[in-house]
Amino acid sequence: ILRNQLGVTSQFNASQFLEATITKIRTYTDIYFDLTEKIQPDVLILLNEVSLSERLAGLVAKQMCIPSVCIQHGVYIGYVYRELATDKVIVWGEAPKKFWKKIGCAPERIISVGALAHERWASLKEKNAKTGEGPCILALGQNPAAFISLETHRKTIDAIFRAIQALPQYHFIVKPHPGEDIKPYQAALQELQLPSNVE
């Protein structure tokens, strides 16, 4: 039984969780071995190295001596990553390249190709560097997915813009996810009475 900071209790069955996860790992692994043996690809390309399904695919490819590469999917969250599962990783630029080097990835396994959207974002960060006018808050969006319902997504946007309205002494930078519909953000922005502290 877990109790969070709000005093709300919940039950967590570790045994059920582990059993379900191990079953999923075993199933994915068997499927990937069978699929790889049948197709016999020359190379495996992954769009995300950290998810359970894709990481297992990379590890199976390694076991079967098939070259593999993953492409940077989004901003790195350091604690999620361990040793690279694929042979090589294609990254957006110098910052993610340094990230992989820092966690022990050999430089020859990292391919930096750049990314226009990421470079524009880096320019935006420089443009909005703190000038001493007050704290700056960055709000990053996330498109609705299996783990984020449309209702939760909408409530999140509402909460962000309520904070913007309530905290005029802070400067907000709101960056929607590339896969998000920006119309809810635009509608919320139009409803603000004092939009000068957000971009």
Summary of the structure (lengths in Angstrom):
residues: 199
radius of gyration: 21.2
end to end distance: 42.5
largest distance: 61.4
contacts: 480
relative contact order: 0.08
helix: 47%
strand: 16%
